[in-house]
Amino acid sequence: MRHGDVKPTVERLADRGIIGRPPSEEMQIAAWNNRAYVTEVYHLEKRDSYVVVARLSPEFTARLVDRWQELEEKASALPDPISSAEPACAWADQVERNDRQTVQIADMREDVEAHHRPTKAAGSLNITEAVKTLGVRPKKLL
C-alpha cells in the first residue's frame, strides 16, 4: 500500500462523509536514498483507519468479514434472554446464595474475632494475659 494511494482514498471517503475529515500536518520523512522530503500526513481515528484499510486491502477486508461472521455465530448460539427464564432464575438463585452467605459471615464474626485475638498478642502469655486477650473467665482456661 503506497502513501500515494492512501491519501486520495482518505480524501474521497471524507468527501463522501464515510469518515470524518482528519486533521493533517506536514511531516519530514527520510527516503531510501537518504534524502528527506516533506509530505502531508493524516491523523485518523481508529474507526476511520479501519475503513481506509478495508477500502485498500482486500485481505484485511476478508479477515474483518471472517471475524464479523465468527462473532455473529457466537451471538446466535447464546440463549435468548427474553424468551428464556433461565438467566433470571440463575440471577435470583445467586442473590439468595449471597444473602445466606452474608448471614453466615455475620454469625461467624464473633468466633473469628476470638480466634484472631491470640494471634495478635506478641510472645507467650501467662494465664492472666491469655484471659484478658481472649475475653473469657479464668476458670474456662483451666
ROSE-551472 format. One record per residue (C-alpha): residue number from 0; x, y, z; residue in one letter; chain. Coordinates in steps of 0.02 Angstrom, whole numbers, plus 50000, padded with zeros to 5 digits. Layout:
<atoms>
+-----+-------+-------+-------+-----+-------+
!   n !     x !     y !     z ! res ! chain !
+-----+-------+-------+-------+-----+-------+
! NUM !     X !     Y !     Z !   A !     A !
...
+-----+-------+-------+-------+-----+-------+
</atoms>
This chain:
<atoms>
+-----+-------+-------+-------+-----+-------+
!   n !     x !     y !     z ! res ! chain !
+-----+-------+-------+-------+-----+-------+
!   0 ! 50000 ! 50000 ! 50000 !   M !     A !
!   1 ! 50079 ! 50162 ! 49945 !   R !     A !
!   2 ! 50057 ! 50330 ! 50028 !   H !     A !
!   3 ! 50004 ! 50398 ! 49859 !   G !     A !
!   4 ! 49856 ! 50276 ! 49862 !   D !     A !
!   5 ! 49808 ! 50311 ! 50042 !   V !     A !
!   6 ! 49797 ! 50500 ! 50034 !   K !     A !
!   7 ! 49669 ! 50508 ! 49891 !   P !     A !
!   8 ! 49568 ! 50368 ! 49971 !   T !     A !
!   9 ! 49558 ! 50464 ! 50135 !   V !     A !
!  10 ! 49504 ! 50621 ! 50042 !   E !     A !
!  11 ! 49371 ! 50530 ! 49940 !   R !     A !
!  12 ! 49299 ! 50442 ! 50094 !   L !     A !
!  13 ! 49296 ! 50607 ! 50190 !   A !     A !
!  14 ! 49213 ! 50698 ! 50044 !   D !     A !
!  15 ! 49077 ! 50564 ! 50040 !   R !     A !
!  16 ! 49052 ! 50579 ! 50229 !   G !     A !
!  17 ! 49102 ! 50397 ! 50262 !   I !     A !
!  18 ! 49242 ! 50453 ! 50378 !   I !     A !
!  19 ! 49271 ! 50615 ! 50469 !   G !     A !
!  20 ! 49387 ! 50745 ! 50394 !   R !     A !
!  21 ! 49551 ! 50702 ! 50481 !   P !     A !
!  22 ! 49673 ! 50833 ! 50542 !   P !     A !
!  23 ! 49836 ! 50834 ! 50445 !   S !     A !
!  24 ! 50011 ! 50901 ! 50461 !   E !     A !
!  25 ! 50164 ! 50914 ! 50352 !   E !     A !
!  26 ! 50299 ! 50795 ! 50406 !   M !     A !
!  27 ! 50480 ! 50773 ! 50352 !   Q !     A !
!  28 ! 50518 ! 50593 ! 50305 !   I !     A !
!  29 ! 50684 ! 50513 ! 50259 !   A !     A !
!  30 ! 50683 ! 50424 ! 50091 !   A !     A !
!  31 ! 50777 ! 50267 ! 50043 !   W !     A !
!  32 ! 50911 ! 50372 ! 49959 !   N !     A !
!  33 ! 50949 ! 50466 ! 50122 !   N !     A !
!  34 ! 50857 ! 50619 ! 50060 !   R !     A !
!  35 ! 50719 ! 50699 ! 50162 !   A !     A !
!  36 ! 50557 ! 50756 ! 50088 !   Y !     A !
!  37 ! 50401 ! 50838 ! 50159 !   V !     A !
!  38 ! 50231 ! 50755 ! 50143 !   T !     A !
!  39 ! 50058 ! 50781 ! 50213 !   E !     A !
!  40 ! 50010 ! 50655 ! 50347 !   V !     A !
!  41 ! 49832 ! 50622 ! 50408 !   Y !     A !
!  42 ! 49792 ! 50580 ! 50589 !   H !     A !
!  43 ! 49646 ! 50458 ! 50581 !   L !     A !
!  44 ! 49534 ! 50395 ! 50720 !   E !     A !
!  45 ! 49535 ! 50206 ! 50747 !   K !     A !
!  46 ! 49368 ! 50176 ! 50660 !   R !     A !
!  47 ! 49417 ! 50283 ! 50511 !   D !     A !
!  48 ! 49584 ! 50191 ! 50498 !   S !     A !
!  49 ! 49491 ! 50026 ! 50484 !   Y !     A !
!  50 ! 49378 ! 50097 ! 50348 !   V !     A !
!  51 ! 49526 ! 50161 ! 50246 !   V !     A !
!  52 ! 49625 ! 49998 ! 50262 !   V !     A !
!  53 ! 49470 ! 49895 ! 50220 !   A !     A !
!  54 ! 49449 ! 50001 ! 50063 !   R !     A !
!  55 ! 49630 ! 49975 ! 50010 !   L !     A !
!  56 ! 49664 ! 49795 ! 50065 !   S !     A !
!  57 ! 49552 ! 49651 ! 50012 !   P !     A !
!  58 ! 49649 ! 49535 ! 50130 !   E !     A !
!  59 ! 49609 ! 49646 ! 50279 !   F !     A !
!  60 ! 49427 ! 49659 ! 50224 !   T !     A !
!  61 ! 49417 ! 49469 ! 50213 !   A !     A !
!  62 ! 49487 ! 49448 ! 50390 !   R !     A !
!  63 ! 49365 ! 49580 ! 50452 !   L !     A !
!  64 ! 49218 ! 49490 ! 50372 !   V !     A !
!  65 ! 49277 ! 49322 ! 50442 !   D !     A !
!  66 ! 49286 ! 49396 ! 50618 !   R !     A !
!  67 ! 49115 ! 49476 ! 50598 !   W !     A !
!  68 ! 49038 ! 49309 ! 50548 !   Q !     A !
!  69 ! 49125 ! 49222 ! 50693 !   E !     A !
!  70 ! 49052 ! 49347 ! 50817 !   L !     A !
!  71 ! 48879 ! 49331 ! 50738 !   E !     A !
!  72 ! 48887 ! 49141 ! 50757 !   E !     A !
!  73 ! 48936 ! 49158 ! 50940 !   K !     A !
!  74 ! 48794 ! 49281 ! 50970 !   A !     A !
!  75 ! 48666 ! 49167 ! 50887 !   S !     A !
!  76 ! 48723 ! 49023 ! 50998 !   A !     A !
!  77 ! 48678 ! 49118 ! 51156 !   L !     A !
!  78 ! 48505 ! 49088 ! 51229 !   P !     A !
!  79 ! 48377 ! 49224 ! 51201 !   D !     A !
!  80 ! 48358 ! 49307 ! 51373 !   P !     A !
!  81 ! 48186 ! 49374 ! 51330 !   I !     A !
!  82 ! 48114 ! 49203 ! 51291 !   S !     A !
!  83 ! 48211 ! 49108 ! 51423 !   S !     A !
!  84 ! 48181 ! 49123 ! 51609 !   A !     A !
!  85 ! 48344 ! 49032 ! 51647 !   E !     A !
!  86 ! 48453 ! 49188 ! 51664 !   P !     A !
!  87 ! 48327 ! 49269 ! 51782 !   A !     A !
!  88 ! 48315 ! 49111 ! 51889 !   C !     A !
!  89 ! 48505 ! 49096 ! 51895 !   A !     A !
!  90 ! 48519 ! 49276 ! 51949 !   W !     A !
!  91 ! 48386 ! 49253 ! 52085 !   A !     A !
!  92 ! 48474 ! 49095 ! 52147 !   D !     A !
!  93 ! 48639 ! 49189 ! 52157 !   Q !     A !
!  94 ! 48560 ! 49332 ! 52254 !   V !     A !
!  95 ! 48485 ! 49207 ! 52376 !   E !     A !
!  96 ! 48654 ! 49120 ! 52399 !   R !     A !
!  97 ! 48738 ! 49288 ! 52428 !   N !     A !
!  98 ! 48609 ! 49334 ! 52560 !   D !     A !
!  99 ! 48634 ! 49168 ! 52651 !   R !     A !
! 100 ! 48822 ! 49190 ! 52648 !   Q !     A !
! 101 ! 48807 ! 49366 ! 52717 !   T !     A !
! 102 ! 48706 ! 49300 ! 52865 !   V !     A !
! 103 ! 48831 ! 49158 ! 52892 !   Q !     A !
! 104 ! 48976 ! 49281 ! 52892 !   I !     A !
! 105 ! 48889 ! 49391 ! 53018 !   A !     A !
! 106 ! 48855 ! 49240 ! 53130 !   D !     A !
! 107 ! 49037 ! 49184 ! 53121 !   M !     A !
! 108 ! 49113 ! 49356 ! 53151 !   R !     A !
! 109 ! 49122 ! 49337 ! 53342 !   E !     A !
! 110 ! 49207 ! 49166 ! 53329 !   D !     A !
! 111 ! 49332 ! 49229 ! 53202 !   V !     A !
! 112 ! 49375 ! 49379 ! 53308 !   E !     A !
! 113 ! 49402 ! 49265 ! 53458 !   A !     A !
! 114 ! 49523 ! 49159 ! 53356 !   H !     A !
! 115 ! 49618 ! 49313 ! 53297 !   H !     A !
! 116 ! 49644 ! 49387 ! 53470 !   R !     A !
! 117 ! 49781 ! 49265 ! 53525 !   P !     A !
! 118 ! 49875 ! 49286 ! 53361 !   T !     A !
! 119 ! 49883 ! 49473 ! 53388 !   K !     A !
! 120 ! 49970 ! 49452 ! 53556 !   A !     A !
! 121 ! 50159 ! 49451 ! 53537 !   A !     A !
! 122 ! 50262 ! 49318 ! 53627 !   G !     A !
! 123 ! 50199 ! 49194 ! 53756 !   S !     A !
! 124 ! 50057 ! 49236 ! 53876 !   L !     A !
! 125 ! 50029 ! 49188 ! 54056 !   N !     A !
! 126 ! 49855 ! 49138 ! 54115 !   I !     A !
! 127 ! 49806 ! 49315 ! 54165 !   T !     A !
! 128 ! 49860 ! 49390 ! 53998 !   E !     A !
! 129 ! 49778 ! 49248 ! 53900 !   A !     A !
! 130 ! 49613 ! 49276 ! 53991 !   V !     A !
! 131 ! 49619 ! 49462 ! 53951 !   K !     A !
! 132 ! 49665 ! 49432 ! 53769 !   T !     A !
! 133 ! 49530 ! 49301 ! 53743 !   L !     A !
! 134 ! 49399 ! 49394 ! 53842 !   G !     A !
! 135 ! 49347 ! 49240 ! 53942 !   V !     A !
! 136 ! 49341 ! 49194 ! 54128 !   R !     A !
! 137 ! 49499 ! 49117 ! 54204 !   P !     A !
! 138 ! 49406 ! 48956 ! 54253 !   K !     A !
! 139 ! 49365 ! 48925 ! 54070 !   K !     A !
! 140 ! 49550 ! 48903 ! 54029 !   L !     A !
! 141 ! 49584 ! 48780 ! 54172 !   L !     A !
+-----+-------+-------+-------+-----+-------+
</atoms>
